[in-house]
């Protein structure tokens, strides 16, 4: 007869400082008070409960930015996760500050492959073993170089290059603990849903990985994706939902006997409030409300940014605002810099900074028409149209018009201010520092080749400051109806 024990694993990812509940269809949804209430409720109802977070606790809310993540760590300490892995935004405030924040955490933070380039020393514990009801649960944290590039240029840190390396690192850790009675193994990753699938396919079954809990791509799913017998899950973004595994663990054979998984909505109906945690949040909220509640401008209606891999209303407004302030032939605003799905119609400084939290400098670079066309072709590659992929997409300033024939993978027309882009002509393009530092990955162009076109000029020290000035000087900001990118299906 099998020796079975029940294990419940709750999981979040990409919380991004999403502390406050929001009203959706007249109902309050999300917020860490109700998230904590649900976790506490499950902990009281079930015997063996683990709560894990798959990266990106930081960045995205004004409370997090104002206190440089210290507020987030205090709130996370009250949520009491059993284990957390690092995401790319954990290094946004710098390596030294991250190491300080880790000392403030009362929960374990793991990562198997982030190290100092100077001496190869790991920055964090590679794994964590949770002992519960006689079971030993092994958690391994994974990040890859592709994702780390999406940080804000922390040059001291290195990590694994690709999925192949990540798989080998997992194997080393699993092998090292094979002589210990590990009943269950969880990969806690922050590499994106599609990359999780590739990783699962490369894992040796002998390593005994049972499930992958991921983050980074903000993927909402209704059921696990199973690759090579390994269920892969993710819980979208923020605190509006939480993932839940209920697993029967075969402790004789150290594997899953059976499981169910759900994505649970965090609502009033099923999630009681955590009043102690709410009081802490309200102290931070009261402070930021007093400082940031002044009105910047108004929109005729709320402008939206539903997905990062498409042209959006909010992206059009922001890229056009930067263009109006700074000039140049074209502004290419990274779609991922816009962190909330809508803004307006009343735009307060608080709301604006939560939507656009990154204080990136702006650079003017020179691209030939041929290079510019290549960049757009690269942006519009097939991967970009897969919602679960985390490719770079750009919001383009007004006066730009691209007609793209998707079936034939061809740019039919590319005009700026009504004139077709000429291959041998130089164009001034404004980008954020982060994108300038990652031209090879995001533009598929060599930085040296671009710099030979002419001087790279830092045109502003803070993107949010430029946009704030634009909004303040325009009491009503109206959206141009002309689309920048037309995709012919």
Residue, then its C-alpha position, 0 to 999 in steps of 0.5 A: x500500500x502506498x504511503x501518501x501525504x497531502x501537500x498544498x502549495x500556494x504560489x504567486x509571481x510578479x507581485x510588483x508591489x501590488x499591495x492595494x485592492x482595486x474595484x472591478x465591476x463594483x467588487x474589490x479584487x486583489x490586494x495583499x490584505x485579501x491575499x494574506x487572508x486567503x493564505x491564512x485561511x488555507x493554512x488554518x484549513x489544511x495540514x501541510x501548506x507552503x506559500x512560494x513566490x516566483x520572483x519580482x516582489x519589487x517595482x510597479x507601485x508607488x509605495x515600493x518605489x518611494x521606500x526602495x523596496x523596504x516597504x515591500x520586505x516589511x509587507x512580505x514578512x507579514x505575508x510570511x512566504x516559505x520560500x521566494x526566488x529572485x526575479x529580474x526586478x529584484x536588482x532594480x535598486x542595485x546589488x548592494x541594496x538587494x543584499x541589504x533587503x535580503x538581510x531584512x527578510x524573515x523568509x529564505x530567498x534562493x537562486x541557484x545561479x546568480x553570482x559575482x562576475x569578479x570571483x564567481x561567488x554565488x549571491x544566494x543559497x541555491x536551494x531551500x529544503x522545507x521540512x513539513x509533516x515528515x516530508x522534505x521538499x526541495x526548492x531550487x531557484x532559477x534565473x537566466x542571462x536572457x532575463x537578467x538582461x532585462x534589469x537596469x544594467x547591474x554590471x557586477x552580476x552574472x548568471x547562467x547563459x541559457x536553458x541548457x545551462x540552467x538544466x545542468x545546474x538543476x541536475x547538479x543540485x538534485x544529484x547533490x541531495x539524492x542521498x538525502x530523502x527528498x520527497x518532492x522537488x519544485x523548480x521555482x523559476x523566473x524565466x517565462x512560461x515558454x522558457x519553462x516548457x523548454x527547461x522541462x523538456x531538458x530535465x533528466x527524469x532521474x533528477x526527480x523534478x516534480x513541478x515547475x512554478x514560474x514567473x516573469x511572463x505574467x501568464x494567466x492559465x486555467x490549467x497546468x501545461x505538462x511537459x515531460x510529465x512535469x506540470x508547469x504553472x504561473x499565476x499571472x501578475x499581482x495579487x488579483x489571483x493565487x495559484x493552488x496545488x493540492x498534491x498527494x505525495x507518494x513518499x515511498x517513491x518520492x513523486x506525485x501520486x495525484x494532484x489538482x491545480x486552480x488559479x484562485x481569484x482574490x475577492x471579498x467572497x473567498x478571501x477574508x481581510x488581514x487587518x494587521x497587514x492592512x494597517x501597515x499598508x495604510x500607513x505607507x498609503x497615507x504617506x504617499x497619498x499626501x505627497x503624490x495626489x496632485x492632478x497632472x492632467x486629464x484624458x477624455x477617458x481612461x487610456x489602456x495598455x492591455x498587453x505589452x506586445x501590441x500598440x496601445x492607447x497609453x503607449x501612443x500617448x506616452x511616446x507622443x509626449x516624449x516626442x513633443x518634448x524632445x523632438x527627434x525623428x522617432x521615439x521608441x518607448x519600451x512597452x514593458x516600461x508601462x506597468x499598469x493596464x490603464x491610466x485616467x481619465x483623471x491623472x494624478x502624480x500617484x497614478x502616473x508614477x505607478x503606471x510608469x515607475x522607472x526613472x530611466x535616462x533617455x538617449x538619442x541614437x542614430x540609425x540608418x533607414x536600413x537598420x531602422x527597418x531591420x529593428x522593426x522587422x525584428x520586433x515584429x517576428x513571430x514570437x512577438x505575437x504569442x501572448x505568453x512570450x516576453x519579447x521587446x515591443x516598442x510604442x512608437x511616436x506619432x507620424x510613424x506608420x508601419x504596414x506589416x504583412x504578417x503571413x509573408x513576414x514583410x514590412x510593406x510600408x514604413x513611413x515617418x511624417x509621410x515619407x518612406x524611410x530611406x535605407x541610406x538616410x540617418x534617423x535620430x531615434x530616442x530610446x531609454x538607457x536600458x534599451x540602449x544598453x541592450x541593443x544586441x538583444x532588443x534591436x538585433x544590432x551591434x552597439x559599435x555599428x550604431x555608434x559609428x553612425x554618430x554621437x550617442x547623446x543623453x537627452x534627458x536624465x529621467x523619462x518620467x520627469x519629461x512626461x510629467x512636464x508634458x502632462x502638466x503643460x497639457x491640461x487635456x491630453x487627447x489621443x491621435x486616432x492614427x495607428x502607428x503599426x498596422x498588422x495585415x493578417 
